[in-house]
Amino acid sequence: MKLRIHRLAVAEIDHEVDFYEARHPGLGAELENEVDKTFQRILLFPESIPQWESRSHRWVAVLVLFPFTIPYQIDGDEIVVLALAHASRRPGYWSRRR
């Protein structure tokens, strides 16, 4: 399988990395590292992560050190990352993304 990151998810990742880096030098890099580790976990075990609201083609990975989730869907041989979503803000805002 290959991983594709939705263009809006790329912008969200960049924004949050910059935000954390501005608050404390090095923290943005830690977030980026955790996002990368989560991508690797998704690639290795794409269907072992909890599904999103009983939708059989969507899953939501939870970051360990930061309050974010990474929702994604599987389309054939491609995993599509839909967002870097804050765990307590605007739940499901990304659900219309494809």
Jmol script that loads the backbone (N, CA, C; Angstrom):
load data "model"
ATOM      1  N   MET A   1       0.839  -1.190   0.000  1.00  0.00           N
ATOM      2  CA  MET A   1       0.000   0.000   0.000  1.00  0.00           C
ATOM      3  C   MET A   1       0.876   1.242   0.000  1.00  0.00           C
ATOM      4  N   LYS A   2       0.324   2.295  -0.569  1.00  0.00           N
ATOM      5  CA  LYS A   2       1.040   3.563  -0.537  1.00  0.00           C
ATOM      6  C   LYS A   2       0.197   4.584   0.234  1.00  0.00           C
ATOM      7  N   LEU A   3       0.864   5.576   0.749  1.00  0.00           N
ATOM      8  CA  LEU A   3       0.220   6.605   1.563  1.00  0.00           C
ATOM      9  C   LEU A   3       0.125   7.894   0.774  1.00  0.00           C
ATOM     10  N   ARG A   4      -1.086   8.472   0.745  1.00  0.00           N
ATOM     11  CA  ARG A   4      -1.295   9.778   0.132  1.00  0.00           C
ATOM     12  C   ARG A   4      -1.896  10.682   1.195  1.00  0.00           C
ATOM     13  N   ILE A   5      -1.406  11.907   1.276  1.00  0.00           N
ATOM     14  CA  ILE A   5      -1.885  12.860   2.263  1.00  0.00           C
ATOM     15  C   ILE A   5      -2.697  13.927   1.543  1.00  0.00           C
ATOM     16  N   HIS A   6      -3.951  14.055   1.927  1.00  0.00           N
ATOM     17  CA  HIS A   6      -4.846  15.062   1.346  1.00  0.00           C
ATOM     18  C   HIS A   6      -4.186  16.436   1.468  1.00  0.00           C
ATOM     19  N   ARG A   7      -4.352  17.283   0.465  1.00  0.00           N
ATOM     20  CA  ARG A   7      -3.687  18.592   0.462  1.00  0.00           C
ATOM     21  C   ARG A   7      -4.075  19.434   1.686  1.00  0.00           C
ATOM     22  N   LEU A   8      -5.306  19.326   2.149  1.00  0.00           N
ATOM     23  CA  LEU A   8      -5.711  20.079   3.343  1.00  0.00           C
ATOM     24  C   LEU A   8      -5.076  19.499   4.605  1.00  0.00           C
ATOM     25  N   ALA A   9      -4.842  18.185   4.617  1.00  0.00           N
ATOM     26  CA  ALA A   9      -4.145  17.568   5.749  1.00  0.00           C
ATOM     27  C   ALA A   9      -2.691  18.041   5.805  1.00  0.00           C
ATOM     28  N   VAL A  10      -2.061  18.184   4.640  1.00  0.00           N
ATOM     29  CA  VAL A  10      -0.689  18.710   4.593  1.00  0.00           C
ATOM     30  C   VAL A  10      -0.648  20.107   5.208  1.00  0.00           C
ATOM     31  N   ALA A  11      -1.606  20.938   4.836  1.00  0.00           N
ATOM     32  CA  ALA A  11      -1.666  22.303   5.382  1.00  0.00           C
ATOM     33  C   ALA A  11      -1.900  22.278   6.888  1.00  0.00           C
ATOM     34  N   GLU A  12      -2.739  21.364   7.371  1.00  0.00           N
ATOM     35  CA  GLU A  12      -2.999  21.270   8.810  1.00  0.00           C
ATOM     36  C   GLU A  12      -1.749  20.834   9.563  1.00  0.00           C
ATOM     37  N   ILE A  13      -1.044  19.871   9.021  1.00  0.00           N
ATOM     38  CA  ILE A  13       0.192  19.409   9.659  1.00  0.00           C
ATOM     39  C   ILE A  13       1.196  20.551   9.722  1.00  0.00           C
ATOM     40  N   ASP A  14       1.405  21.228   8.607  1.00  0.00           N
ATOM     41  CA  ASP A  14       2.350  22.356   8.575  1.00  0.00           C
ATOM     42  C   ASP A  14       1.963  23.428   9.584  1.00  0.00           C
ATOM     43  N   HIS A  15       0.673  23.755   9.641  1.00  0.00           N
ATOM     44  CA  HIS A  15       0.197  24.792  10.562  1.00  0.00           C
ATOM     45  C   HIS A  15       0.460  24.405  12.021  1.00  0.00           C
ATOM     46  N   GLU A  16       0.116  23.181  12.386  1.00  0.00           N
ATOM     47  CA  GLU A  16       0.283  22.757  13.782  1.00  0.00           C
ATOM     48  C   GLU A  16       1.757  22.617  14.159  1.00  0.00           C
ATOM     49  N   VAL A  17       2.576  22.133  13.250  1.00  0.00           N
ATOM     50  CA  VAL A  17       4.020  22.053  13.522  1.00  0.00           C
ATOM     51  C   VAL A  17       4.574  23.455  13.767  1.00  0.00           C
ATOM     52  N   ASP A  18       4.206  24.408  12.923  1.00  0.00           N
ATOM     53  CA  ASP A  18       4.663  25.794  13.104  1.00  0.00           C
ATOM     54  C   ASP A  18       4.153  26.382  14.423  1.00  0.00           C
ATOM     55  N   PHE A  19       2.896  26.105  14.760  1.00  0.00           N
ATOM     56  CA  PHE A  19       2.307  26.610  16.004  1.00  0.00           C
ATOM     57  C   PHE A  19       3.076  26.095  17.222  1.00  0.00           C
ATOM     58  N   TYR A  20       3.318  24.790  17.277  1.00  0.00           N
ATOM     59  CA  TYR A  20       4.033  24.215  18.419  1.00  0.00           C
ATOM     60  C   TYR A  20       5.487  24.666  18.454  1.00  0.00           C
ATOM     61  N   GLU A  21       6.088  24.812  17.300  1.00  0.00           N
ATOM     62  CA  GLU A  21       7.481  25.267  17.253  1.00  0.00           C
ATOM     63  C   GLU A  21       7.597  26.698  17.769  1.00  0.00           C
ATOM     64  N   ALA A  22       6.621  27.539  17.453  1.00  0.00           N
ATOM     65  CA  ALA A  22       6.636  28.924  17.924  1.00  0.00           C
ATOM     66  C   ALA A  22       6.436  28.998  19.435  1.00  0.00           C
ATOM     67  N   ARG A  23       5.692  28.066  19.983  1.00  0.00           N
ATOM     68  CA  ARG A  23       5.444  28.060  21.433  1.00  0.00           C
ATOM     69  C   ARG A  23       6.653  27.579  22.215  1.00  0.00           C
ATOM     70  N   HIS A  24       7.362  26.608  21.654  1.00  0.00           N
ATOM     71  CA  HIS A  24       8.540  26.059  22.330  1.00  0.00           C
ATOM     72  C   HIS A  24       9.447  25.419  21.282  1.00  0.00           C
ATOM     73  N   PRO A  25      10.645  25.969  21.066  1.00  0.00           N
ATOM     74  CA  PRO A  25      11.543  25.414  20.051  1.00  0.00           C
ATOM     75  C   PRO A  25      11.785  23.916  20.274  1.00  0.00           C
ATOM     76  N   GLY A  26      11.621  23.175  19.212  1.00  0.00           N
ATOM     77  CA  GLY A  26      11.798  21.730  19.254  1.00  0.00           C
ATOM     78  C   GLY A  26      10.491  20.963  19.368  1.00  0.00           C
ATOM     79  N   LEU A  27       9.454  21.613  19.861  1.00  0.00           N
ATOM     80  CA  LEU A  27       8.173  20.935  20.040  1.00  0.00           C
ATOM     81  C   LEU A  27       7.495  20.639  18.701  1.00  0.00           C
ATOM     82  N   GLY A  28       7.667  21.528  17.745  1.00  0.00           N
ATOM     83  CA  GLY A  28       7.121  21.285  16.408  1.00  0.00           C
ATOM     84  C   GLY A  28       7.757  20.055  15.775  1.00  0.00           C
ATOM     85  N   ALA A  29       9.066  19.905  15.970  1.00  0.00           N
ATOM     86  CA  ALA A  29       9.767  18.727  15.441  1.00  0.00           C
ATOM     87  C   ALA A  29       9.270  17.451  16.116  1.00  0.00           C
ATOM     88  N   GLU A  30       8.951  17.533  17.407  1.00  0.00           N
ATOM     89  CA  GLU A  30       8.404  16.373  18.110  1.00  0.00           C
ATOM     90  C   GLU A  30       7.045  15.974  17.547  1.00  0.00           C
ATOM     91  N   LEU A  31       6.207  16.969  17.260  1.00  0.00           N
ATOM     92  CA  LEU A  31       4.914  16.683  16.655  1.00  0.00           C
ATOM     93  C   LEU A  31       5.107  16.038  15.291  1.00  0.00           C
ATOM     94  N   GLU A  32       5.976  16.607  14.489  1.00  0.00           N
ATOM     95  CA  GLU A  32       6.235  16.050  13.156  1.00  0.00           C
ATOM     96  C   GLU A  32       6.730  14.609  13.250  1.00  0.00           C
ATOM     97  N   ASN A  33       7.590  14.338  14.222  1.00  0.00           N
ATOM     98  CA  ASN A  33       8.104  12.987  14.426  1.00  0.00           C
ATOM     99  C   ASN A  33       6.973  12.027  14.811  1.00  0.00           C
ATOM    100  N   GLU A  34       6.075  12.466  15.693  1.00  0.00           N
ATOM    101  CA  GLU A  34       4.976  11.595  16.085  1.00  0.00           C
ATOM    102  C   GLU A  34       4.014  11.352  14.922  1.00  0.00           C
ATOM    103  N   VAL A  35       3.777  12.365  14.108  1.00  0.00           N
ATOM    104  CA  VAL A  35       2.935  12.190  12.928  1.00  0.00           C
ATOM    105  C   VAL A  35       3.575  11.164  11.993  1.00  0.00           C
ATOM    106  N   ASP A  36       4.879  11.275  11.768  1.00  0.00           N
ATOM    107  CA  ASP A  36       5.575  10.324  10.899  1.00  0.00           C
ATOM    108  C   ASP A  36       5.493   8.898  11.458  1.00  0.00           C
ATOM    109  N   LYS A  37       5.658   8.741  12.769  1.00  0.00           N
ATOM    110  CA  LYS A  37       5.547   7.415  13.393  1.00  0.00           C
ATOM    111  C   LYS A  37       4.138   6.853  13.223  1.00  0.00           C
ATOM    112  N   THR A  38       3.145   7.711  13.329  1.00  0.00           N
ATOM    113  CA  THR A  38       1.764   7.278  13.161  1.00  0.00           C
ATOM    114  C   THR A  38       1.513   6.862  11.722  1.00  0.00           C
ATOM    115  N   PHE A  39       2.080   7.591  10.763  1.00  0.00           N
ATOM    116  CA  PHE A  39       1.970   7.185   9.358  1.00  0.00           C
ATOM    117  C   PHE A  39       2.553   5.787   9.156  1.00  0.00           C
ATOM    118  N   GLN A  40       3.694   5.517   9.764  1.00  0.00           N
ATOM    119  CA  GLN A  40       4.316   4.199   9.629  1.00  0.00           C
ATOM    120  C   GLN A  40       3.432   3.111  10.236  1.00  0.00           C
ATOM    121  N   ARG A  41       2.827   3.406  11.396  1.00  0.00           N
ATOM    122  CA  ARG A  41       1.929   2.442  12.042  1.00  0.00           C
ATOM    123  C   ARG A  41       0.714   2.179  11.148  1.00  0.00           C
ATOM    124  N   ILE A  42       0.181   3.232  10.549  1.00  0.00           N
ATOM    125  CA  ILE A  42      -0.959   3.084   9.645  1.00  0.00           C
ATOM    126  C   ILE A  42      -0.579   2.219   8.441  1.00  0.00           C
ATOM    127  N   LEU A  43       0.596   2.454   7.873  1.00  0.00           N
ATOM    128  CA  LEU A  43       1.036   1.662   6.723  1.00  0.00           C
ATOM    129  C   LEU A  43       1.233   0.187   7.069  1.00  0.00           C
ATOM    130  N   LEU A  44       1.755  -0.078   8.259  1.00  0.00           N
ATOM    131  CA  LEU A  44       2.005  -1.463   8.669  1.00  0.00           C
ATOM    132  C   LEU A  44       0.717  -2.204   9.027  1.00  0.00           C
ATOM    133  N   PHE A  45      -0.187  -1.527   9.725  1.00  0.00           N
ATOM    134  CA  PHE A  45      -1.402  -2.172  10.229  1.00  0.00           C
ATOM    135  C   PHE A  45      -2.630  -1.303   9.954  1.00  0.00           C
ATOM    136  N   PRO A  46      -2.959  -1.077   8.702  1.00  0.00           N
ATOM    137  CA  PRO A  46      -4.000  -0.095   8.378  1.00  0.00           C
ATOM    138  C   PRO A  46      -5.384  -0.409   8.944  1.00  0.00           C
ATOM    139  N   GLU A  47      -5.723  -1.663   9.088  1.00  0.00           N
ATOM    140  CA  GLU A  47      -7.066  -2.009   9.547  1.00  0.00           C
ATOM    141  C   GLU A  47      -7.125  -2.392  11.020  1.00  0.00           C
ATOM    142  N   SER A  48      -6.027  -2.221  11.736  1.00  0.00           N
ATOM    143  CA  SER A  48      -6.015  -2.568  13.160  1.00  0.00           C
ATOM    144  C   SER A  48      -6.366  -1.382  14.054  1.00  0.00           C
ATOM    145  N   ILE A  49      -6.514  -0.229  13.468  1.00  0.00           N
ATOM    146  CA  ILE A  49      -6.838   0.999  14.198  1.00  0.00           C
ATOM    147  C   ILE A  49      -8.360   1.129  14.239  1.00  0.00           C
ATOM    148  N   PRO A  50      -8.926   1.716  15.299  1.00  0.00           N
ATOM    149  CA  PRO A  50     -10.395   1.796  15.388  1.00  0.00           C
ATOM    150  C   PRO A  50     -11.039   2.512  14.203  1.00  0.00           C
ATOM    151  N   GLN A  51     -12.179   1.981  13.793  1.00  0.00           N
ATOM    152  CA  GLN A  51     -12.930   2.600  12.704  1.00  0.00           C
ATOM    153  C   GLN A  51     -13.651   3.840  13.197  1.00  0.00           C
ATOM    154  N   TRP A  52     -13.959   4.707  12.233  1.00  0.00           N
ATOM    155  CA  TRP A  52     -14.660   5.942  12.554  1.00  0.00           C
ATOM    156  C   TRP A  52     -16.150   5.736  12.377  1.00  0.00           C
ATOM    157  N   GLU A  53     -16.897   5.861  13.454  1.00  0.00           N
ATOM    158  CA  GLU A  53     -18.364   5.817  13.433  1.00  0.00           C
ATOM    159  C   GLU A  53     -18.947   4.713  12.569  1.00  0.00           C
ATOM    160  N   SER A  54     -18.515   3.530  12.754  1.00  0.00           N
ATOM    161  CA  SER A  54     -19.037   2.353  12.043  1.00  0.00           C
ATOM    162  C   SER A  54     -18.935   2.439  10.514  1.00  0.00           C
ATOM    163  N   ARG A  55     -18.089   3.301  10.029  1.00  0.00           N
ATOM    164  CA  ARG A  55     -17.857   3.347   8.576  1.00  0.00           C
ATOM    165  C   ARG A  55     -16.735   2.368   8.257  1.00  0.00           C
ATOM    166  N   SER A  56     -17.049   1.412   7.420  1.00  0.00           N
ATOM    167  CA  SER A  56     -16.118   0.314   7.188  1.00  0.00           C
ATOM    168  C   SER A  56     -14.870   0.704   6.416  1.00  0.00           C
ATOM    169  N   HIS A  57     -14.832   1.867   5.815  1.00  0.00           N
ATOM    170  CA  HIS A  57     -13.672   2.249   5.003  1.00  0.00           C
ATOM    171  C   HIS A  57     -12.867   3.397   5.624  1.00  0.00           C
ATOM    172  N   ARG A  58     -13.217   3.815   6.853  1.00  0.00           N
ATOM    173  CA  ARG A  58     -12.497   4.923   7.488  1.00  0.00           C
ATOM    174  C   ARG A  58     -12.047   4.550   8.897  1.00  0.00           C
ATOM    175  N   TRP A  59     -10.843   5.002   9.226  1.00  0.00           N
ATOM    176  CA  TRP A  59     -10.245   4.737  10.530  1.00  0.00           C
ATOM    177  C   TRP A  59      -9.707   6.036  11.099  1.00  0.00           C
ATOM    178  N   VAL A  60      -9.453   6.039  12.417  1.00  0.00           N
ATOM    179  CA  VAL A  60      -8.908   7.224  13.069  1.00  0.00           C
ATOM    180  C   VAL A  60      -7.792   6.799  14.019  1.00  0.00           C
ATOM    181  N   ALA A  61      -6.561   7.178  13.677  1.00  0.00           N
ATOM    182  CA  ALA A  61      -5.404   6.909  14.529  1.00  0.00           C
ATOM    183  C   ALA A  61      -5.253   8.058  15.525  1.00  0.00           C
ATOM    184  N   VAL A  62      -4.925   7.710  16.767  1.00  0.00           N
ATOM    185  CA  VAL A  62      -4.782   8.706  17.822  1.00  0.00           C
ATOM    186  C   VAL A  62      -3.301   8.893  18.123  1.00  0.00           C
ATOM    187  N   LEU A  63      -2.845  10.148  18.121  1.00  0.00           N
ATOM    188  CA  LEU A  63      -1.469  10.430  18.504  1.00  0.00           C
ATOM    189  C   LEU A  63      -1.332  10.260  20.011  1.00  0.00           C
ATOM    190  N   VAL A  64      -0.158   9.872  20.453  1.00  0.00           N
ATOM    191  CA  VAL A  64       0.071   9.583  21.866  1.00  0.00           C
ATOM    192  C   VAL A  64       0.432  10.836  22.649  1.00  0.00           C
ATOM    193  N   LEU A  65       1.327  11.652  22.118  1.00  0.00           N
ATOM    194  CA  LEU A  65       1.869  12.781  22.875  1.00  0.00           C
ATOM    195  C   LEU A  65       1.184  14.119  22.624  1.00  0.00           C
ATOM    196  N   PHE A  66       0.386  14.196  21.582  1.00  0.00           N
ATOM    197  CA  PHE A  66      -0.272  15.450  21.223  1.00  0.00           C
ATOM    198  C   PHE A  66      -1.774  15.195  21.059  1.00  0.00           C
ATOM    199  N   PRO A  67      -2.602  16.220  21.242  1.00  0.00           N
ATOM    200  CA  PRO A  67      -4.057  16.023  21.219  1.00  0.00           C
ATOM    201  C   PRO A  67      -4.651  16.026  19.805  1.00  0.00           C
ATOM    202  N   PHE A  68      -4.159  15.131  18.967  1.00  0.00           N
ATOM    203  CA  PHE A  68      -4.606  15.069  17.586  1.00  0.00           C
ATOM    204  C   PHE A  68      -4.946  13.642  17.184  1.00  0.00           C
ATOM    205  N   THR A  69      -5.781  13.546  16.172  1.00  0.00           N
ATOM    206  CA  THR A  69      -6.072  12.272  15.534  1.00  0.00           C
ATOM    207  C   THR A  69      -5.741  12.400  14.049  1.00  0.00           C
ATOM    208  N   ILE A  70      -5.534  11.262  13.429  1.00  0.00           N
ATOM    209  CA  ILE A  70      -5.279  11.221  11.995  1.00  0.00           C
ATOM    210  C   ILE A  70      -6.319  10.297  11.368  1.00  0.00           C
ATOM    211  N   PRO A  71      -7.396  10.877  10.842  1.00  0.00           N
ATOM    212  CA  PRO A  71      -8.388  10.069  10.146  1.00  0.00           C
ATOM    213  C   PRO A  71      -7.898   9.720   8.740  1.00  0.00           C
ATOM    214  N   TYR A  72      -8.223   8.511   8.299  1.00  0.00           N
ATOM    215  CA  TYR A  72      -7.805   8.088   6.963  1.00  0.00           C
ATOM    216  C   TYR A  72      -8.800   7.085   6.404  1.00  0.00           C
ATOM    217  N   GLN A  73      -8.700   6.883   5.111  1.00  0.00           N
ATOM    218  CA  GLN A  73      -9.526   5.881   4.455  1.00  0.00           C
ATOM    219  C   GLN A  73      -8.640   5.049   3.546  1.00  0.00           C
ATOM    220  N   ILE A  74      -9.129   3.868   3.228  1.00  0.00           N
ATOM    221  CA  ILE A  74      -8.404   2.978   2.323  1.00  0.00           C
ATOM    222  C   ILE A  74      -9.189   2.903   1.023  1.00  0.00           C
ATOM    223  N   ASP A  75      -8.517   3.253  -0.062  1.00  0.00           N
ATOM    224  CA  ASP A  75      -9.091   3.188  -1.407  1.00  0.00           C
ATOM    225  C   ASP A  75      -8.218   2.266  -2.238  1.00  0.00           C
ATOM    226  N   GLY A  76      -8.629   1.036  -2.370  1.00  0.00           N
ATOM    227  CA  GLY A  76      -7.833   0.069  -3.134  1.00  0.00           C
ATOM    228  C   GLY A  76      -6.500  -0.179  -2.460  1.00  0.00           C
ATOM    229  N   ASP A  77      -5.413   0.144  -3.169  1.00  0.00           N
ATOM    230  CA  ASP A  77      -4.076  -0.046  -2.602  1.00  0.00           C
ATOM    231  C   ASP A  77      -3.500   1.249  -2.048  1.00  0.00           C
ATOM    232  N   GLU A  78      -4.362   2.230  -1.810  1.00  0.00           N
ATOM    233  CA  GLU A  78      -3.920   3.545  -1.336  1.00  0.00           C
ATOM    234  C   GLU A  78      -4.584   3.889  -0.002  1.00  0.00           C
ATOM    235  N   ILE A  79      -3.767   4.372   0.926  1.00  0.00           N
ATOM    236  CA  ILE A  79      -4.266   4.902   2.188  1.00  0.00           C
ATOM    237  C   ILE A  79      -4.256   6.414   2.050  1.00  0.00           C
ATOM    238  N   VAL A  80      -5.404   7.042   2.261  1.00  0.00           N
ATOM    239  CA  VAL A  80      -5.524   8.484   2.106  1.00  0.00           C
ATOM    240  C   VAL A  80      -5.706   9.111   3.482  1.00  0.00           C
ATOM    241  N   VAL A  81      -4.711   9.894   3.912  1.00  0.00           N
ATOM    242  CA  VAL A  81      -4.812  10.632   5.166  1.00  0.00           C
ATOM    243  C   VAL A  81      -5.690  11.847   4.900  1.00  0.00           C
ATOM    244  N   LEU A  82      -6.766  11.973   5.678  1.00  0.00           N
ATOM    245  CA  LEU A  82      -7.752  13.020   5.430  1.00  0.00           C
ATOM    246  C   LEU A  82      -7.497  14.292   6.220  1.00  0.00           C
ATOM    247  N   ALA A  83      -6.851  14.200   7.379  1.00  0.00           N
ATOM    248  CA  ALA A  83      -6.680  15.390   8.217  1.00  0.00           C
ATOM    249  C   ALA A  83      -5.706  15.119   9.351  1.00  0.00           C
ATOM    250  N   LEU A  84      -5.249  16.203   9.945  1.00  0.00           N
ATOM    251  CA  LEU A  84      -4.651  16.177  11.278  1.00  0.00           C
ATOM    252  C   LEU A  84      -5.658  16.952  12.114  1.00  0.00           C
ATOM    253  N   ALA A  85      -6.503  16.222  12.825  1.00  0.00           N
ATOM    254  CA  ALA A  85      -7.635  16.829  13.513  1.00  0.00           C
ATOM    255  C   ALA A  85      -7.381  16.919  15.008  1.00  0.00           C
ATOM    256  N   HIS A  86      -7.631  18.101  15.588  1.00  0.00           N
ATOM    257  CA  HIS A  86      -7.518  18.263  17.031  1.00  0.00           C
ATOM    258  C   HIS A  86      -8.576  17.395  17.696  1.00  0.00           C
ATOM    259  N   ALA A  87      -8.219  16.737  18.759  1.00  0.00           N
ATOM    260  CA  ALA A  87      -9.111  15.771  19.401  1.00  0.00           C
ATOM    261  C   ALA A  87     -10.356  16.392  20.029  1.00  0.00           C
ATOM    262  N   SER A  88     -10.326  17.685  20.334  1.00  0.00           N
ATOM    263  CA  SER A  88     -11.493  18.277  20.998  1.00  0.00           C
ATOM    264  C   SER A  88     -12.073  19.491  20.278  1.00  0.00           C
ATOM    265  N   ARG A  89     -11.678  19.720  19.055  1.00  0.00           N
ATOM    266  CA  ARG A  89     -12.216  20.851  18.281  1.00  0.00           C
ATOM    267  C   ARG A  89     -12.885  20.356  17.009  1.00  0.00           C
ATOM    268  N   ARG A  90     -14.053  20.851  16.734  1.00  0.00           N
ATOM    269  CA  ARG A  90     -14.761  20.582  15.475  1.00  0.00           C
ATOM    270  C   ARG A  90     -14.755  19.108  15.080  1.00  0.00           C
ATOM    271  N   PRO A  91     -15.315  18.239  15.882  1.00  0.00           N
ATOM    272  CA  PRO A  91     -15.276  16.809  15.542  1.00  0.00           C
ATOM    273  C   PRO A  91     -15.912  16.514  14.187  1.00  0.00           C
ATOM    274  N   GLY A  92     -15.232  15.693  13.408  1.00  0.00           N
ATOM    275  CA  GLY A  92     -15.754  15.246  12.129  1.00  0.00           C
ATOM    276  C   GLY A  92     -15.770  16.260  11.006  1.00  0.00           C
ATOM    277  N   TYR A  93     -15.145  17.434  11.199  1.00  0.00           N
ATOM    278  CA  TYR A  93     -15.161  18.467  10.149  1.00  0.00           C
ATOM    279  C   TYR A  93     -14.584  17.952   8.836  1.00  0.00           C
ATOM    280  N   TRP A  94     -13.723  16.996   8.908  1.00  0.00           N
ATOM    281  CA  TRP A  94     -13.016  16.465   7.753  1.00  0.00           C
ATOM    282  C   TRP A  94     -13.803  15.374   7.018  1.00  0.00           C
ATOM    283  N   SER A  95     -14.969  14.998   7.539  1.00  0.00           N
ATOM    284  CA  SER A  95     -15.667  13.803   7.048  1.00  0.00           C
ATOM    285  C   SER A  95     -16.104  13.874   5.587  1.00  0.00           C
ATOM    286  N   ARG A  96     -16.189  15.050   5.005  1.00  0.00           N
ATOM    287  CA  ARG A  96     -16.578  15.154   3.589  1.00  0.00           C
ATOM    288  C   ARG A  96     -15.385  15.068   2.641  1.00  0.00           C
ATOM    289  N   ARG A  97     -14.200  15.020   3.181  1.00  0.00           N
ATOM    290  CA  ARG A  97     -12.999  14.930   2.331  1.00  0.00           C
ATOM    291  C   ARG A  97     -12.908  13.553   1.699  1.00  0.00           C
ATOM    292  N   ARG A  98     -12.327  13.536   0.521  1.00  0.00           N
ATOM    293  CA  ARG A  98     -12.127  12.279  -0.220  1.00  0.00           C
ATOM    294  C   ARG A  98     -10.682  12.145  -0.624  1.00  0.00           C
TER     295      ARG A  98
END
end "model"
wireframe off; spacefill off
backbone 0.3
color backbone group
